[in-house]
Amino acid sequence: MAFSKDSPNGTPYLLPATAAQGLANYPHARVIPGSPRVVYVSGTSSRRGDGTYAGCATDPATGAHSLDVREQTAAVLQNIGTIVRGATGGAVGLEAVVDATVFLTDMAGDYAGMNEEWNKVWPDKTAAPARTCVQVAALPSPKLNVEIKCMALWPQS
Ligand SMILES: CC(=[NH2+])C(=O)[O-]
């Protein structure tokens, strides 16, 4: 997954065709070249490239969605890892994330489950990104209960 080098504002962007596409005109990530390379990752969800959502089961009779924050968080973090690897030519992934903002639609119901998945990726808080977690009234789809935006650094020699 290569990133574009020809952005009009001079900051390359990552827009992989096989990943879930943005819902408006924004890339998956924007990259500040140099050392360290700085990767700004757009708010990322569990939406897959085919438009389906990890961690969402829809009742065909009622249309009601059943959301699993653990499955969604695991998928979000996996998607972010893919984006960071794409933006750094595979050099670094989730371990390079230094700052993250977590958006939950139900802090009371989902904070503990989200933390469980987060802590699987970062079992050591000394290696984990700085993090902020907030509750939001809604995310772009009712099939989502968590979205994460973040920034990663890749110190190139
Ligand atoms: C989904 C998302 N990142 C946005 O800004 O709509």
The ligand as a Tripos MOL2 file, in Angstrom:
@<TRIPOS>MOLECULE
LIG
    6     5     1     0     0
SMALL
NO_CHARGES

@<TRIPOS>ATOM
      1 C1        -15.5320    8.7900    9.5570 C.3       1 LIG1
      2 C2        -14.6940    9.9860    9.5850 C.2       1 LIG1
      3 N1        -13.4400    9.8630    9.8650 N.2       1 LIG1
      4 C3        -15.2460   11.2570    9.2710 C.2       1 LIG1
      5 O1        -14.5740   12.2650    9.4670 O.co2     1 LIG1
      6 O2        -16.3870   11.3190    8.8220 O.co2     1 LIG1
@<TRIPOS>BOND
     1     1     2 1
     2     2     3 2
     3     2     4 1
     4     4     5 2
     5     4     6 1
@<TRIPOS>SUBSTRUCTURE
     1 LIG1         1 GROUP 0 **** ****
